[in-house]
Amino acid sequence: MFPQPAHLHLSQPERMISANCPNASSDPAADQNTTIAAIGGDETRPSVQTRSGVHRFRCVGLRSVAFAVFAHLFVIGGQAFVGGLATAADDRNIEDSSVSNSAKVNPTTSLSANVDLKKEMEDEIASLDDDDDSSVQPVDSIGPGKQPPASLQPLIELAEQAKKKFETEVDGYTCLLVKRETIDGKLESTKYIRLKIRERRTSGEQLIQPQCIYGKFLKPKDVAGREVLYVENERDGDVLVRRGGTRLPNLTLEINPEGRLAKQESNYSFVQTGIRPMIEQILDRMQSQIEPSNVKIRFYADAKVDGRPCQHIEVNQIERRPDSTYQVAKVYVDEELKLPVFFSSYAWPDEPGEDPVLQEQYAITQINLTPKLTDLDFDRTNPEYKFHNEEE
């Protein structure tokens, strides 16, 4: 899951979000300073639900017949409203969700050790001049007394240990996901999503704890207030979605997370959202697409994400290979948590000499690995959620 950036420093994201979201709470008890209260429109509007990814609707209230017909036409008309169901960076104006400029970025130049996520995401991740290294200081160690490895093996081993930790120790967690992806050649706007996740647990062949994910979109404006709920083995595998945003915010649907509709604004299924999927993605990229003799590895000390010390590793593939989907990958590893908290990848450009193209960019911050999650956190009837009930 995870779910998709360069020169990054998540400098007080709570204040950053609050500044752009008037309804954001500053109360630490209210969803860790980033909960947006009272998002959405008229709660009396009827809701509509659908099965799978097909556009087949059923009304969930007798008052909703006309509304259901309208909603059906709305979806058929191609207006995607279940975007961002996955696992990146901010555009120059977080309130403007349209990004028309090219997604081309020079990833080898924005490598300051202290990276600012807000600045990183401005100007559509504008690149710096290759020759201007005034703020770029490669170092020979990662933290006090640490020597940079000559290969990717230490990063692979760390990712494998982190994956094992999630498989055996981490039952659930909460975090803030900031993601951006290039979809159909267009660099999409940044999405901020508050996540609650329960990890899947089994004993032999018996399922002890199903995978559960709840996500609330905080930004940008056109999706603010969107809620997505997935519980393994419920709704025939569908996700429950409250549209949010400024148009039909209370529209509530069940959709196939692997269907076309769900992936119109994301490269990944919502079921692939979170830290563990990010770890798995890093492992796949490092193990299956890299020839050790064909990479250049760079390390930077004193990197920070949300003020937390991190190791910054950048991997550049020197020559393009047929099975390679990216030229540059960047990973930030939290020093204390020993977890990847940032990942970005850049595709090979269409023409030699051009800058690599940003494919995906994910930052995960405000991580709590020991939250007190209950079944209510993954229940559509949670009074803090705004999903329309089935009988409405």
C-alpha positions as CSV (number, residue, x, y, z in Angstrom):
1,M,0.0,0.0,0.0
2,F,1.8,2.5,-0.4
3,P,1.1,3.7,-1.1
4,Q,3.5,8.6,-4.9
5,P,9.9,13.4,-4.0
6,A,13.6,15.3,-3.7
7,H,14.8,18.3,-1.5
8,L,12.4,17.5,1.4
9,H,12.0,18.8,5.0
10,L,8.6,18.4,6.5
11,S,8.8,21.5,8.5
12,Q,5.9,21.6,10.9
13,P,3.3,20.0,8.6
14,E,0.6,20.6,11.2
15,R,1.0,24.4,10.9
16,M,1.4,24.1,7.2
17,I,-1.9,22.2,6.8
18,S,-3.7,24.5,9.3
19,A,-2.6,27.5,7.4
20,N,-4.1,26.3,4.2
21,C,-7.2,24.6,5.7
22,P,-9.2,27.0,7.7
23,N,-11.1,24.2,9.4
24,A,-8.0,22.4,10.5
25,S,-7.9,21.8,14.3
26,S,-4.9,23.0,16.4
27,D,-6.0,20.8,19.2
28,P,-3.5,17.9,19.7
29,A,-6.4,15.7,20.8
30,A,-8.2,16.4,17.6
31,D,-6.5,14.0,15.2
32,Q,-2.9,15.3,15.9
33,N,-3.4,18.9,14.7
34,T,-4.5,18.0,11.2
35,T,-8.0,16.9,11.5
36,I,-10.3,19.1,9.4
37,A,-13.6,19.6,11.0
38,A,-16.9,20.3,9.4
39,I,-15.9,19.5,5.9
40,G,-18.6,18.8,3.4
41,G,-22.0,20.2,2.5
42,D,-25.6,19.4,3.2
43,E,-25.8,16.3,5.4
44,T,-29.5,15.9,4.3
45,R,-28.5,14.9,0.8
46,P,-29.3,11.3,0.0
47,S,-26.4,9.0,-0.8
48,V,-25.9,6.4,-3.5
49,Q,-24.0,3.1,-3.4
50,T,-22.6,1.0,-6.2
51,R,-21.2,-2.5,-6.6
52,S,-17.6,-3.0,-7.9
53,G,-16.2,-0.7,-10.5
54,V,-19.2,-0.9,-12.9
55,H,-21.5,2.0,-13.0
56,R,-24.5,0.2,-11.5
57,F,-26.1,2.1,-8.8
58,R,-28.7,1.3,-6.2
59,C,-30.5,3.9,-4.2
60,V,-30.2,3.6,-0.4
61,G,-33.2,5.9,0.3
62,L,-36.6,6.3,-1.4
63,R,-35.9,10.0,-1.7
64,S,-32.8,9.3,-3.7
65,V,-34.2,8.0,-7.0
66,A,-33.7,11.2,-9.0
67,F,-30.5,11.9,-7.3
68,A,-29.2,8.4,-8.2
69,V,-30.0,9.0,-11.8
70,F,-28.0,12.2,-11.7
71,A,-25.1,10.6,-10.0
72,H,-25.1,7.8,-12.6
73,L,-24.8,10.4,-15.4
74,F,-22.2,12.3,-13.4
75,V,-20.0,9.2,-13.2
76,I,-20.6,8.1,-16.8
77,G,-19.6,11.6,-17.9
78,G,-16.1,10.8,-16.8
79,Q,-15.8,13.0,-13.8
80,A,-13.5,11.0,-11.5
81,F,-14.2,11.4,-7.9
82,V,-12.4,8.5,-6.3
83,G,-8.9,9.7,-7.0
84,G,-5.9,9.5,-4.8
85,L,-6.7,6.0,-3.5
86,A,-3.1,5.1,-3.1
87,T,0.0,6.3,-1.8
88,A,3.6,12.6,-2.8
89,A,4.5,16.4,-3.1
90,D,2.8,19.9,-3.2
91,D,2.1,22.1,-6.2
92,R,2.7,25.8,-6.1
93,N,-0.8,26.4,-4.9
94,I,-2.3,23.7,-2.7
95,E,-5.8,24.9,-3.3
96,D,-5.4,24.6,-7.0
97,S,-5.6,20.9,-7.9
98,S,-4.9,21.4,-11.6
99,V,-1.3,20.9,-12.6
100,S,-0.7,21.5,-16.3
101,N,3.0,21.9,-16.5
102,S,5.3,19.0,-17.3
103,A,6.4,16.6,-14.6
104,K,10.0,16.7,-15.6
105,V,12.4,17.2,-12.7
106,N,16.1,17.2,-12.3
107,P,16.5,14.9,-9.3
108,T,20.2,15.2,-9.0
109,T,20.2,18.8,-8.0
110,S,17.7,19.3,-5.2
111,L,19.7,17.4,-2.6
112,S,20.0,19.7,0.4
113,A,20.5,17.7,3.6
114,N,17.7,19.6,5.4
115,V,14.8,19.3,3.0
116,D,11.6,21.3,3.3
117,L,8.5,19.5,2.1
118,K,6.6,22.7,1.6
119,K,9.4,24.3,-0.4
120,E,10.1,21.0,-2.2
121,M,6.6,20.9,-3.4
122,E,6.4,24.5,-4.6
123,D,6.8,25.3,-8.3
124,E,5.9,21.7,-9.1
125,I,9.2,20.5,-7.5
126,A,11.3,23.0,-9.4
127,S,14.8,21.8,-10.0
128,L,18.0,23.7,-9.2
129,D,21.0,24.3,-11.5
130,D,23.3,21.3,-11.7
131,D,26.3,23.6,-11.1
132,D,24.9,25.3,-8.1
133,D,25.8,23.1,-5.2
134,S,25.9,25.8,-2.5
135,S,23.3,23.9,-0.5
136,V,24.3,20.4,-1.7
137,Q,26.9,18.9,0.5
138,P,27.5,15.2,-0.1
139,V,29.2,13.6,2.9
140,D,31.3,10.5,3.6
141,S,29.2,9.3,6.5
142,I,25.6,9.0,7.5
143,G,25.5,10.3,11.0
144,P,28.3,10.2,13.5
145,G,30.8,7.4,13.0
146,K,28.8,5.8,10.1
147,Q,30.5,5.0,6.8
148,P,28.4,4.9,3.7
149,P,28.2,1.3,2.2
150,A,29.6,0.6,-1.2
151,S,26.4,-1.1,-2.3
152,L,22.6,-1.1,-1.8
153,Q,22.8,-4.2,0.4
154,P,22.5,-2.3,3.7
155,L,19.4,-0.5,2.5
156,I,17.9,-3.7,1.3
157,E,18.6,-5.4,4.6
158,L,17.1,-2.4,6.5
159,A,14.0,-2.6,4.3
160,E,13.7,-6.4,5.0
161,Q,14.0,-5.8,8.7
162,A,11.4,-3.1,8.6
163,K,9.0,-5.3,6.6
164,K,9.5,-8.1,9.2
165,K,8.7,-5.6,11.9
166,F,5.4,-4.8,10.3
167,E,4.6,-8.4,9.8
168,T,5.3,-9.4,13.5
169,E,5.3,-6.4,15.8
170,V,3.3,-3.5,14.4
171,D,-0.4,-4.3,14.8
172,G,-1.6,-0.9,13.7
173,Y,-0.5,2.7,13.3
174,T,-1.6,6.2,12.3
175,C,0.2,8.7,10.0
176,L,-0.1,11.5,7.6
177,L,0.6,10.6,3.9
178,V,1.6,13.3,1.5
179,K,1.7,11.9,-2.1
180,R,2.0,12.9,-5.7
181,E,2.0,10.9,-8.9
182,T,2.3,11.2,-12.6
183,I,-0.8,9.7,-14.2
184,D,-1.2,9.4,-18.0
185,G,1.7,11.8,-18.4
186,K,0.3,14.5,-16.1
187,L,1.8,15.4,-12.7
188,E,-1.2,15.4,-10.4
189,S,-1.7,17.8,-7.5
190,T,-0.5,16.8,-4.0
191,K,-2.8,15.0,-1.7
192,Y,-2.7,15.0,2.1
193,I,-4.3,12.0,3.7
194,R,-4.7,11.1,7.4
195,L,-4.5,7.3,7.7
196,K,-5.5,4.7,10.3
197,I,-4.2,1.3,9.5
198,R,-4.5,-2.2,11.0
199,E,-2.0,-4.8,9.7
200,R,-3.2,-8.2,8.6
201,R,-2.5,-11.0,11.1
202,T,-2.8,-14.7,10.7
203,S,-2.2,-17.9,12.7
204,G,-1.4,-20.7,10.3
205,E,-4.2,-20.4,7.8
206,Q,-6.6,-18.7,10.2
207,L,-7.2,-15.0,9.8
208,I,-6.8,-13.4,13.2
209,Q,-6.9,-9.7,12.3
210,P,-8.1,-8.5,8.9
211,Q,-6.4,-5.7,7.1
212,C,-8.2,-2.4,7.8
213,I,-7.6,1.1,6.4
214,Y,-9.4,4.4,7.0
215,G,-8.2,7.5,5.1
216,K,-9.4,11.1,5.3
217,F,-8.3,13.5,2.6
218,L,-7.2,16.9,4.0
219,K,-6.1,18.6,0.8
220,P,-6.4,19.8,-1.9
221,K,-9.8,21.6,-1.9
222,D,-11.4,19.4,-4.5
223,V,-11.0,16.3,-2.4
224,A,-11.0,17.7,1.2
225,G,-13.3,15.7,3.4
226,R,-13.1,12.6,1.2
227,E,-13.2,9.4,3.4
228,V,-12.3,5.9,2.3
229,L,-12.8,2.8,4.3
230,Y,-11.5,-0.7,3.6
231,V,-12.0,-3.8,5.8
232,E,-10.8,-7.1,4.5
233,N,-13.6,-9.6,3.8
234,E,-16.3,-6.9,4.0
235,R,-18.3,-5.4,1.1
236,D,-17.1,-8.2,-1.2
237,G,-13.7,-6.5,-1.2
238,D,-15.0,-3.1,-2.2
239,V,-14.0,0.1,-0.5
240,L,-16.5,2.5,0.9
241,V,-16.0,6.1,-0.4
242,R,-17.5,9.4,0.7
243,R,-16.7,11.7,-2.2
244,G,-15.9,14.9,-0.3
245,G,-14.7,18.0,-2.1
246,T,-16.9,20.8,-3.3
247,R,-19.3,18.9,-5.5
248,L,-21.6,16.3,-4.1
249,P,-19.5,15.9,-1.0
250,N,-21.9,13.4,0.7
251,L,-22.1,11.0,-2.2
252,T,-21.3,7.6,-0.7
253,L,-20.4,4.7,-2.9
254,E,-18.9,1.2,-2.7
255,I,-16.3,0.6,-5.5
256,N,-13.8,-2.0,-6.6
257,P,-10.4,-0.8,-5.4
258,E,-8.8,-2.4,-8.4
259,G,-11.3,-1.0,-10.9
260,R,-10.8,1.7,-13.5
261,L,-12.9,4.3,-11.5
262,A,-10.8,3.9,-8.4
263,K,-7.5,4.3,-10.3
264,Q,-8.4,7.4,-12.4
265,E,-6.3,9.6,-10.0
266,S,-3.8,7.0,-8.7
267,N,-1.4,4.4,-9.9
268,Y,-2.1,2.2,-6.9
269,S,-5.1,0.6,-5.2
270,F,-6.2,2.1,-1.8
271,V,-5.5,-1.4,-0.4
272,Q,-1.8,-0.7,-1.2
273,T,-1.6,2.4,1.0
274,G,0.7,2.7,4.0
275,I,4.2,2.1,5.3
276,R,4.5,-1.6,4.6
277,P,3.5,-1.3,0.9
278,M,6.2,1.5,0.6
279,I,8.8,-0.9,2.1
280,E,7.7,-3.6,-0.4
281,Q,7.9,-1.2,-3.2
282,I,11.4,-0.1,-2.3
283,L,12.5,-3.7,-2.0
284,D,11.1,-4.5,-5.4
285,R,12.8,-1.6,-7.0
286,M,16.2,-2.3,-5.4
287,Q,16.2,-6.0,-6.0
288,S,14.5,-6.6,-9.3
289,Q,15.6,-3.6,-11.4
290,I,19.1,-2.8,-10.4
291,E,22.4,-4.2,-11.7
292,P,25.1,-3.5,-9.0
293,S,27.6,-2.4,-11.6
294,N,25.1,0.0,-13.2
295,V,24.4,2.3,-10.3
296,K,25.7,5.4,-8.6
297,I,24.9,5.7,-5.0
298,R,25.0,9.0,-3.0
299,F,24.5,9.5,0.7
300,Y,23.7,12.7,2.6
301,A,23.9,13.3,6.4
302,D,21.8,15.5,8.6
303,A,18.7,15.0,6.4
304,K,15.4,15.6,8.2
305,V,11.7,14.8,7.6
306,D,9.3,16.6,9.9
307,G,12.3,17.6,12.0
308,R,13.3,14.0,12.5
309,P,16.9,12.9,11.6
310,C,17.0,10.7,8.6
311,Q,19.5,9.0,6.3
312,H,19.1,10.1,2.6
313,I,20.0,7.6,0.0
314,E,19.9,8.4,-3.7
315,V,20.3,5.7,-6.4
316,N,21.0,6.6,-10.0
317,Q,21.1,4.0,-12.8
318,I,23.9,4.9,-15.2
319,E,22.6,3.1,-18.4
320,R,19.1,2.4,-19.3
321,R,18.1,-1.2,-19.3
322,P,15.0,-2.8,-21.0
323,D,13.5,-3.9,-17.6
324,S,14.2,-0.6,-15.8
325,T,11.2,1.6,-15.1
326,Y,13.1,4.3,-13.3
327,Q,16.4,6.2,-13.6
328,V,16.6,7.7,-10.1
329,A,15.2,6.7,-6.8
330,K,15.4,8.5,-3.4
331,V,14.8,7.0,0.0
332,Y,14.8,8.8,3.4
333,V,15.1,6.4,6.4
334,D,14.1,7.7,9.9
335,E,17.1,7.2,12.2
336,E,15.0,6.3,15.3
337,L,12.2,4.3,13.8
338,K,14.5,2.6,11.2
339,L,11.7,2.9,8.7
340,P,11.6,4.5,5.2
341,V,9.5,7.6,5.5
342,F,10.0,9.1,2.1
343,F,10.3,7.6,-1.4
344,S,10.4,9.0,-4.9
345,S,11.3,7.7,-8.3
346,Y,12.0,9.4,-11.6
347,A,11.5,7.8,-15.0
348,W,13.9,7.9,-17.8
349,P,13.3,10.9,-20.1
350,D,12.0,10.4,-23.6
351,E,15.1,11.9,-25.2
352,P,18.7,11.6,-24.1
353,G,20.0,14.6,-22.2
354,E,16.6,15.6,-20.8
355,D,15.8,15.5,-17.2
356,P,14.3,12.4,-15.5
357,V,10.5,12.6,-15.1
358,L,8.9,12.4,-11.6
359,Q,6.8,9.3,-11.4
360,E,5.8,9.1,-7.8
361,Q,6.6,10.8,-4.5
362,Y,5.5,9.8,-1.0
363,A,6.2,11.2,2.4
364,I,4.9,9.7,5.6
365,T,5.1,11.7,8.8
366,Q,3.5,12.0,12.2
367,I,3.8,8.3,12.6
368,N,2.3,6.6,15.7
369,L,3.2,2.9,15.9
370,T,1.2,2.3,19.1
371,P,-2.2,4.0,18.7
372,K,-5.2,2.7,20.5
373,L,-7.2,1.7,17.5
374,T,-10.6,-0.1,18.0
375,D,-13.1,-1.7,15.7
376,L,-15.0,1.6,15.7
377,D,-12.1,3.2,13.8
378,F,-12.9,1.0,10.9
379,D,-16.7,1.2,11.2
380,R,-18.8,3.3,8.8
381,T,-21.1,4.2,11.8
382,N,-18.2,6.0,13.7
383,P,-19.8,9.3,14.7
384,E,-16.6,11.1,13.6
385,Y,-17.1,9.9,10.0
386,K,-19.6,11.2,7.5
387,F,-20.4,8.1,5.5
388,H,-24.2,7.9,4.8
389,N,-25.8,4.9,6.4
390,E,-27.2,2.2,4.2
391,E,-30.8,2.9,5.4
392,E,-30.6,6.7,4.6
